[in-house]
Amino acid sequence: EILYNPANPGYDWEWIELYNLGDSTIDLSGFVVDDDNPSAHKSANIQEGQMLPRQSAVLYNADKISAGDFTAAWGPDINLVAVSNWKALKLNDDGDKISLWMNFDSYQADHRTHRNAFYTLHYGQDGFPNPAQSSMYIKDLYTDDALGQNWASSALGRPTPVHTTFRSRKSGGEPGH
């Protein structure tokens, strides 16, 4: 699930939810998340965090939002993973390519092409929903997430594969997680 066009202006409340389909814990320490832009990060922007098997993790803008503020808005039972330098990442509202690299060395050699990324999502092409002020989620975790038709806009009360959608508790909150 991804919130790239939040109700609040700017990028402060953007987030990306990842899900571990595997049987082993994924240690996200030292990973890099970035989008398709010419500005490269100077170091890994995920210092620590993990995804347990069959569990999710929400990557959030730790430069602007504290973990306490995030859980106050979205609920207490979220596996949060802080991302620094989100300003260089800023998700585009009209489409973007977002990738996750396992370490800074693989990112540094690849940040323009995204060919060697651990995971890549390219949203905004034909078939992808264009949710304004809500998140979008993949309808089935076992389908091809590169196809827009496999994604839907979050709506209040609608179950997603991981959670049921509700409006965030902050003023001007949007449907999501």
Beta strands, then each sheet from edge to edge (+ up, - down):
strand 1: 2-3
strand 2: 15-19
strand 3: 26-27
strand 4: 32-35
strand 5: 50-51
strand 6: 56-61
strand 7: 80-83
strand 8: 96-101
strand 9: 119-123
strand 10: 136-138
strand 11: 151-153
strand 12: 166-167
strand 13: 175-176
sheet 1: 1+ 2- 6+ 7+
sheet 2: 3+ 5-
sheet 3: 4+ 8- 9+
sheet 4: 10+ 11-
sheet 5: 12+ 13-
end
